Amino acid sequence: MEQARFADTQSLAPGSSDERSLAKSRASLEATLRQNFGVLIDDLLLAVAFAQRQRLITIQEVCERTGMGTSFIHAEILAGRFPKPVKLGASKSRRAAARFVDGEICDWIAQRIAERDLPPSHSMRSEEVA
């Protein structure tokens, strides 16, 4: 069917009203496709970003991202200043497998950056200590 349509367009006289009408239709179709394709790409990027934020990562990955050691991270968790890990499995022991939520670690890093940019009297850390 597309070949038949294309064949019909080749017989149009240059500058004819049919040719202009076809050009308008084609331009409209292309604009609609671009818009719909853009929406699909945006949706896909949002889905990927959401999936990435929900990903569970190891303490080693957290250490690499933050530049901090495990002792510091565990101390910050106990002090309530660092995201708690998610326990995996039913074990209640301290040695139970645990992972951190990637998005929460990203948010923690972003908060540290925001604190850096605040004047010292407005630091979130000083409010936590007080």
matplotlib code that plots the C-alpha trace (Angstrom):
import matplotlib.pyplot as plt

x = [0.0, 2.9, 4.4, 1.2, 1.0, 4.6, 4.0, 1.1, 3.2, 5.7, 3.1, 2.2, 3.0, 5.6, 4.0, 0.5, -2.0, -2.0, 1.8, 1.5, -1.3, 0.9, 3.9, 1.7, 0.4, 3.9, 5.2, 2.3, 3.0, 6.7, 6.0, 3.5, 6.0, 8.8, 6.6, 5.4, 8.9, 10.1, 7.5, 8.5, 12.1, 11.3, 9.2, 12.0, 14.6, 12.3, 11.8, 15.6, 16.3, 13.7, 15.1, 18.6, 17.5, 15.8, 18.9, 20.5, 24.2, 26.9, 28.8, 31.9, 30.0, 28.9, 32.5, 33.6, 30.9, 31.4, 35.1, 34.4, 35.4, 33.0, 33.6, 32.7, 29.5, 28.4, 29.0, 27.0, 24.2, 24.1, 24.1, 21.1, 23.1, 23.3, 20.7, 20.1, 20.7, 18.0, 18.2, 18.0, 16.5, 14.9, 18.1, 18.0, 21.7, 24.2, 25.9, 22.7, 23.1, 22.3, 22.3, 21.9, 19.4, 21.3, 18.9, 19.2, 23.0, 22.8, 20.5, 22.9, 25.8, 23.6, 22.8, 26.5, 27.0, 24.1, 25.6, 28.9, 27.2, 25.4, 26.9, 28.2, 25.4, 22.8, 24.5, 22.1, 24.8, 25.0, 21.2, 21.5, 24.2, 22.3]
y = [0.0, 2.4, 1.7, 2.6, 5.9, 6.6, 5.9, 8.2, 11.1, 10.7, 11.6, 14.9, 18.1, 20.2, 23.1, 21.6, 22.0, 18.2, 18.3, 21.1, 19.2, 16.1, 18.0, 19.5, 16.1, 14.6, 17.5, 17.1, 13.3, 13.9, 16.4, 14.0, 11.2, 13.3, 14.4, 10.9, 9.5, 12.2, 11.3, 7.6, 8.5, 10.7, 7.8, 5.4, 7.6, 8.1, 4.4, 3.8, 6.5, 5.1, 1.6, 2.9, 4.7, 1.5, -0.6, -2.3, -1.8, -3.3, -1.6, -1.7, 0.3, 2.8, 3.2, 3.8, 6.4, 8.3, 7.9, 6.8, 3.6, 1.0, 2.1, 5.6, 4.5, 2.2, 5.0, 7.4, 4.9, 4.4, 8.2, 8.5, 10.5, 7.9, 5.8, 2.5, -0.6, -3.0, -6.4, -9.3, -12.6, -13.5, -13.5, -11.0, -11.3, -8.4, -10.5, -10.8, -9.8, -6.1, -3.7, 0.0, 1.7, 3.5, 6.5, 7.1, 7.1, 9.6, 11.8, 11.7, 12.8, 15.6, 16.8, 16.9, 19.0, 21.3, 21.7, 22.7, 25.5, 27.0, 29.6, 28.0, 29.3, 27.5, 24.2, 21.2, 19.4, 22.2, 21.9, 18.1, 18.5, 21.2]
z = [0.0, 0.9, -2.5, -4.2, -2.3, -3.1, -6.8, -6.8, -5.4, -8.2, -10.8, -9.1, -11.0, -9.2, -7.3, -7.7, -4.9, -4.5, -4.0, -1.5, 0.4, 0.4, 1.7, 4.5, 5.4, 5.4, 7.6, 10.0, 10.2, 10.8, 13.5, 15.2, 15.0, 16.4, 19.3, 20.1, 19.8, 22.2, 24.7, 24.4, 24.9, 28.0, 29.5, 28.9, 30.5, 33.5, 33.9, 33.7, 36.2, 38.6, 38.2, 38.9, 42.0, 43.4, 42.7, 45.8, 46.2, 48.4, 51.2, 49.0, 46.3, 48.9, 50.1, 46.5, 45.9, 49.2, 49.6, 53.2, 54.9, 56.4, 60.0, 59.2, 57.3, 60.2, 62.7, 60.7, 60.4, 64.2, 64.6, 62.2, 59.7, 56.9, 55.1, 56.7, 54.7, 53.6, 55.3, 52.9, 54.1, 57.4, 59.5, 62.4, 63.1, 62.7, 60.0, 57.8, 54.2, 53.6, 50.7, 50.4, 48.1, 45.4, 45.2, 49.0, 48.7, 45.8, 47.9, 50.9, 48.6, 47.1, 50.7, 51.5, 48.4, 49.3, 52.8, 51.4, 49.4, 52.5, 54.8, 58.0, 60.1, 57.9, 57.8, 58.2, 60.2, 62.9, 63.3, 63.8, 66.5, 68.4]

ax = plt.figure().add_subplot(projection="3d")
ax.plot(x, y, z, "-o")
ax.set_aspect("equal")
plt.show()
